[in-house]
Amino acid sequence: MSNSNYFENTIIITVGDESGVGPEIILKALASNQIPQNIKIKIVGSKRNLIDTYKSLKLIGIKKIANPDELDIENIEVPKIDNANMRTNCGNSSFIYLKKAIEIVKSKKNAALVTGPICKKSWALAGHNYSGQTELLAESCNTKNAGMLFTAKSPITGWRFNTLLTTTHIPLHEISKNLTENKDLIISKLNLLYQFSKQFKNPPTLRVAGLNPHAGEEGILGLEEKNFIETYLKIWSANNPEVKLEGPVSPDSCWISSVKAWKENKSYGHDGILAMYHDQGLIPMKIIAYNYSVNTTIGLPIIRTSPDHGTGFDIFHKGIAQCQSILEAIKTANELCTKSRLFNAH
């Protein structure tokens, strides 16, 4: 193409756990008219499984679905490791698909990774002891400061909604200890959030949620804010005076401006919010953005996005799985890939 603003990006998609909705939503998404025109797509997984999924969905009347015979597939047929347990086999396969996809993305320029949903328990059954795909990605890319960020672009206003998690897949009772013992954690996550958010608005406005109800109420409802969170925010602000940083903000009101910015034109929303823990950030993200929410791992040398939902074992091959989230993951991966190329960062 003669248009100098046209870039062809490669999007590598893993099918995830094949006993879930991953293959279904991928085939539905690739039949959609929402797929960007400037990308090449390669799927990593079992072609046989994709064909079986295609046939199964066709039999129950699903018409708008991509034919695997017309797709570029990195075909991997993983031998069974446990004849009596499909979950173990599917966990092992999804792990191997992701490892191969990481290898492919790292070898290509202008490429990004979109990962289908996996089951952490199935990984564990297969002997792969990671708390999620994020952790395997960080290890594979030799990255210590990776971040689990959820992003969504409002189809109503065009505003981009970003929430980064300070802590990720850890039990609730360990959060305070994790924050206290990792002295640089909040500052390092704010650095990641800043770098991501300024791709869309520079300088961005950032907000940090408190850990406790009412952000501790000056120590009455918890001491974490008073003892160290406020101190870290002051240190970070002093080092980044161009950024407006608010917090710690009471968690019950931290995302109110996000609701308005998502629904109402000309409403103000923060460009990035730092949540202290997994559910604190994910609950408002999923309620506000719903199917438009995308999980992206930031801080890696590669771009990775994922639909913001699980495997959907209960609706396997029923034809009712929605594909909007993986469509948004593909579109976001493409946008981030193009931005990285424009800024000579990838």
N, C-alpha and C positions, 0 to 999 in steps of 0.2 A: 504494500500500500504506500502511496506517496505521502500521506499525512504523517508529519514528523512526530505527532503526538500519539501515534498508534504504536503500541508495544505488544508483542505476542508473549504472553506468559504461559508457563506450564503449571497446571494444577494436578498434583498427585493425590489421589483419593484412596484411602484404605477402607475396606468394607466393614471393618470392625468385627464384632461377634456375629457369626453367621446363623446363630440360633435366635437372633433378635431381628430388629427392623432395618439394620444397616443396609443390606442389599436392596431391600424394597425402596427405601427412601432415595437411594442413589439412582436407581433406575427411573423412579418417578421424576426426580430432579433433572436428570439429563434429557428428559422428554419435554421439559418446560421451555417456554419462550423467554424465561428470565435469565438464562445462561449468557454471560457476556460473550461478545463476538470475538474478542481479542485474545482468547485463550485456547490452549490445547489441554485436553484432559486424558490422564492415564489412570486406570484403576488398578490397585494392587489387591489381589485376592484370587479365589478359585473361580475360573471361568465356568466350570461345571455347576457350581453352586449358583452363580448368577443366572445361568440358563434355566436351572430348575426353578429359581425364584420367578423368572420371567414367565415360564410356562404355568406355574401355579397361579400367578396373579391374572394371567390371561383367562384361565379357566373360570375364575370367579367374576369375570366381567370388567376387569381394569383395562381400559383401552389406551390411556395416555401413559405409555411406559417405553423406555428405550430398549432396543433389542441388543443383547450382549454381543451378538455376531457382528454388529456394526460399531463396536466400541474398541478402544485401545486398552487392552488388559495385560498387565504383567501377571501372567498366569502362574500361580503357585498352588500345587496340590500337596498339602501337608499330610503325611501318613498319620493314622490314628495312634495315639499313645495309650488309650484306655478303651477297649471295646465295649465296656459296660457303662461308660459315662460320657454322654455327648457334651456336657458342660466342660469337662476337662479338655476334650479334643478341640472344642470351639475356642476355649481360652488359649490353648497353645497356638492354634492357627492365627488368631487375631494378634497375638504377640509377635509371631514370625512375620506377619504382613506389615506390622508397624516397623519392625527392625529393617525390613527390606525397603520400605517407603522412605525411611530416614536416609538410608544409603543413596537412594535415587535422587532425592531432593538435594542432598549435599553435593552431588556430582554435577548438578545443572545450574546454569545461570538463569535468573529471572523465573525461578520456580518456587512454588509454595506447596505446603502439605495441608490437606484436609482429612481429618481422621474420623472414621465412623465410630459409633459408641461401642465401648467394650464393657465387660463385667469383671470387676476387680476380684471377686471371689473365684471366678473361673480361671483367671490368671494364676491365683494362688494354688488352686487345685492342680494346675499344670506345672507348678514349681517356679512360677515367675512372681517373686515377692516384691511387687511395687505397689504403692498406694494409688497409682493412677498413671495415665499416659504422660502427664506433665513431668512426673519424676523420671520416667524412662527417657523422655526427650532431653531433659537436662543432663542426665548421665551420658547419653549418646553424643551430645554436643559439648561435653566437658564444660558445662555452664553451672556456676555456683549460685548466681543470682538470677534465677528465672522467676517469672511472675505469672500467676493465673488471673487473667483479666477477662472480663465479660463486656462485650461491646455490642451495640445495636444502633441501627440507623432508623429513625422514625419514618414510616411511610407517609405520615401526615404532615410533618414539619421539616423533615430532612435533618433534624438535629441528631448528633451522634452522642450516645449515652455510654459512658465508660465507668466500670467499677472494677477496681483491682482488690484482690484479697491479700492481706498481710500474712495470715496463716492459711493453710489449705486443708489437706485431709488429715486432721488430727482430732482426737476426742475433745469434747467440750471442756472437760476438767483440766486439760493440759494447756489450754490457750494462754492463760495468764502467765504460767511458768515459761512457756515458749517465748512470749513477748519480753518477759523480764530478763531471761538468760541470753537472748540474742540481741545484744546491745545496739547493733547497727541495722536491725531488721526493718524498722519503720523508715529510717532514712533511706536505706537501699531501695525499698519498695516505692517510696516517693520519687526517687530518681527515675525508676522504671516508668512510673505513671506519667511523670513529666515528659520523658522522651517520647512516649507513645502519644499522649494527648496533643503535643505541639505539632504533630503531623497534620492535625485538622484545624488547630487554632494556636497561633503563637504570638504572645505567651498565653498559655491556658490558665483558667481559674480552677483551683483544686480545693477539695474539701476532705476532711478526715473525720470519720465517725468515731465516737468514743466507744470504749469497751463496755462500760457499765450503764445502767439506766440513768438518764439525765447527765451522761458523761461524768458520772461520779458525784455530782452535786457537791463540788468542793470537798470531796473526801468523805462525805456522809454515806454515800452509796457505793463506795469503792475507792481504792487509793491509786489504782494504776495511772489514771489521768494525771493526778497531782504529782505522783512520785517520779514518772518518767515520760509519759506520752507528751505532755505539754512542753517539756524540756527539749525533746527531740524535734518537735515542730518548730520551736524557736530557733534551734540550731540550723534546721533546713532552710527556714525563711531567710535567715541572715546570709546564707550562702547562695540563695536564689531570690534576690530582692525584686526581680522583675515579675515574679509570679505572685498572684494573690492567693494566699493559702488560708483557709478557714478551719478551725477545729481546736480541740476535739468537740464535735457537735453531738448533741443528744441523738442517739440512734433512731429514736421514734419520729424525729422530724428531719433527719439528714437528707432523705430522698423526696421530700415534698416538692421542691423546685423541679426535680426530675420529672414528676408526673405532669406538671404544667408544661414543661418544655417539650415533652413527648406529644402532647395533645393539642397545644395551643400555639399558633404562630405568634412570633414576637415575644414569647415568654422566655425568661432567662433560666438557663440550667447550667450547672457546673460542668466543665469540660472533663473532669475526672474526679471520682470519689474513691477514697481508700477505706475499705472496710476492714475491721479487725479480725474477722473470722468468716469461715465459709458461708454458713446460713445467713449471717447478718447481711452479707452482700448479695447472696443469690435470691433470697426471698423477694426483696423489692425489684431486683432485676427481672425476675421471671414474671412477676405480677404486672409490671409496667410494660415490658417489651414483649412478653409472651413468646410467640414462635419466632420473633425476629432477633432473639438473643443468640449471641455467638461466643463460644469459649475460644480464647486465643492465648497461647503461651508467649509471653514477651521476655526479652532479654536473651533469646537464642540467636545464633548466627543464621538461622533459617526462619521462615514465616510458617506458623502453624495455626490453623483454626479448626473448630469442631462444632457440630450442632450442640446446642445447650439442652440436651436431654439424654436419657439412658437407652438401654437396649430394647425396652418394650417387649420383653419375653411374652407377656400376656396377650399381645396382639400380633404375634408372629404369623405371617402369611395370611392375615385376614383382610389385607388390602385397605386398611383404614389409617395407617400411619401417615402423618402429615410430613411433607418434605420441605416446608418453608424454612425451617431452621438450618438444614444442610444447604439449601439454596443461598441463604444469607451467609453461611460459612464460606461457600465458594466465591460469592461476590466480594466478601470482605477480604479473603485471601488474595483475590485478584487486585483489589484496590490497594492493599498494603504492599503487594509486590510491585505495582506500578509506582507508588509513592517512593518506595525504597530505591527503585531504579532512577527516578527523577532526581532524588537527593543523593545519588551515588553512594547509597549505604548498603547495597546488597549485591 
